[in-house]
Structures are given as C-alpha cells and as structure tokens.
Amino acid sequence: MHNENRPPALTALARRGQTAGMFPKLLVTSVIVAIIWFGFRYMQRLAEFRAHHQRGSRPRPSPGASGHGSDAVDLSQCPVCGTWRTVRAGGCGRPDCPQARGR
C-alpha cells in the first residue's frame, strides 16, 4: 500500500514472496489431482480383475475335447459344387452329390 516509499529492491522481493507462495499451493493441488487420478485407475483395474476372475471361475472345455461343450463342427467340401457343409446337413441338392449318397 505504501509502495511509493519502498525502494525498488524491496518491492521486487515482496512480489517474489507472493509468487513463491503460489508454488506450494500448485504442488499440493497437483498431488491431490494425481492421487484422485491414480485412485480411479486402480479402482477400474480392480473391478476388471474381479470381473475376469468371476468369469474365469466357470470350468472351460478343453480345446481338443470332443462331445460336450464344443461348438466346433466338422465340415466337408462337396467335390461337385465346392460348398462346405456339415455331414448331418446332407448333400447340396445336386443329383450327383456324394454327400447325399452317404446319408
């Protein structure tokens, strides 16, 4: 308030003191934001981990297992028309289809 009576060196020191007081505030604010940010990331990873292990707790059929639990179907190609069909589906509809005879 009495800046006119102060020497210029003291005025510069007073300004520097105000600026230096901002650094701890910025540092504390940055630390708080970082804690919140990494906390949310940790919580998200924890939720994904739990969801993965809940899904993983069910028994899975082995890839080479035959019979139960396998969605794989064996296909064979018709030598006449070139279509891929299951053995159960029968032939492709042509009279010379070898898969229709195998039925």
C-alpha positions as CSV (number, residue, x, y, z in Angstrom):
1,M,0.0,0.0,0.0
2,H,2.9,2.2,0.6
3,N,4.8,1.1,-2.5
4,E,5.9,4.6,-3.3
5,N,8.1,4.8,-0.2
6,R,9.7,1.4,-0.6
7,P,13.0,1.0,-2.6
8,P,12.6,-1.0,-5.8
9,A,14.6,-3.9,-4.4
10,L,12.1,-4.4,-1.6
11,T,9.1,-4.2,-4.0
12,A,10.7,-7.0,-6.1
13,L,11.2,-9.1,-3.0
14,A,7.6,-8.6,-2.0
15,R,6.4,-9.7,-5.4
16,R,8.7,-12.7,-5.3
17,G,7.3,-13.7,-2.0
18,Q,3.8,-13.6,-3.4
19,T,4.9,-15.8,-6.3
20,A,6.8,-18.2,-4.1
21,G,3.7,-18.7,-2.0
22,M,1.9,-20.0,-5.1
23,F,4.3,-22.9,-5.6
24,P,3.3,-24.9,-2.6
25,K,-0.4,-24.4,-3.5
26,L,0.2,-25.7,-7.0
27,L,2.2,-28.6,-5.7
28,V,-0.5,-29.6,-3.2
29,T,-3.2,-29.3,-5.9
30,S,-1.2,-31.4,-8.3
31,V,-0.6,-34.1,-5.7
32,I,-4.3,-34.2,-4.9
33,V,-5.3,-34.5,-8.6
34,A,-2.7,-37.2,-9.1
35,I,-4.0,-39.2,-6.1
36,I,-7.6,-39.0,-7.4
37,W,-6.5,-39.9,-10.9
38,F,-4.4,-42.9,-9.9
39,G,-7.1,-43.9,-7.4
40,F,-9.7,-44.1,-10.1
41,R,-7.4,-46.1,-12.4
42,Y,-6.7,-48.5,-9.5
43,M,-10.4,-49.0,-8.8
44,Q,-11.1,-49.6,-12.5
45,R,-8.3,-52.2,-12.8
46,L,-9.5,-53.9,-9.6
47,A,-13.1,-54.1,-11.0
48,E,-11.8,-55.6,-14.3
49,F,-9.7,-58.1,-12.3
50,R,-12.6,-59.2,-10.2
51,A,-14.9,-59.5,-13.3
52,H,-12.2,-61.5,-15.1
53,H,-11.8,-63.9,-12.2
54,Q,-15.6,-64.3,-11.8
55,R,-15.9,-65.3,-15.5
56,G,-12.8,-67.5,-15.2
57,S,-14.2,-69.5,-12.3
58,R,-16.5,-71.4,-14.6
59,P,-14.9,-74.6,-16.0
60,R,-14.0,-74.3,-19.6
61,P,-13.9,-77.2,-22.0
62,S,-10.5,-78.0,-23.3
63,P,-9.9,-77.1,-27.0
64,G,-9.5,-80.7,-28.1
65,A,-12.4,-82.1,-26.1
66,S,-14.9,-83.9,-28.1
67,G,-18.6,-84.1,-27.3
68,H,-19.9,-81.9,-24.5
69,G,-19.4,-78.1,-24.6
70,S,-17.8,-78.0,-28.0
71,D,-19.3,-75.6,-30.5
72,A,-16.9,-76.7,-33.3
73,V,-18.5,-78.6,-36.2
74,D,-16.6,-80.6,-38.8
75,L,-17.3,-79.5,-42.4
76,S,-16.6,-81.3,-45.6
77,Q,-16.3,-79.8,-49.0
78,C,-18.5,-81.1,-51.8
79,P,-16.3,-82.2,-54.7
80,V,-19.1,-81.4,-57.2
81,C,-20.1,-77.9,-56.3
82,G,-17.4,-76.9,-53.8
83,T,-19.7,-75.8,-50.9
84,W,-18.7,-76.6,-47.4
85,R,-21.5,-78.4,-45.4
86,T,-21.8,-80.4,-42.3
87,V,-22.1,-84.2,-42.6
88,R,-25.6,-84.0,-40.9
89,A,-26.8,-81.4,-43.4
90,G,-26.6,-83.9,-46.2
91,G,-26.0,-83.1,-49.8
92,C,-26.0,-79.8,-51.7
93,G,-29.1,-80.8,-53.7
94,R,-27.5,-82.0,-56.9
95,P,-28.2,-85.5,-58.0
96,D,-24.5,-86.3,-58.4
97,C,-23.6,-85.1,-54.9
98,P,-21.6,-87.8,-53.0
99,Q,-22.7,-86.4,-49.6
100,A,-26.4,-87.1,-50.4
101,R,-25.5,-90.7,-51.0
102,G,-23.7,-91.0,-47.7
103,R,-26.9,-90.2,-45.8
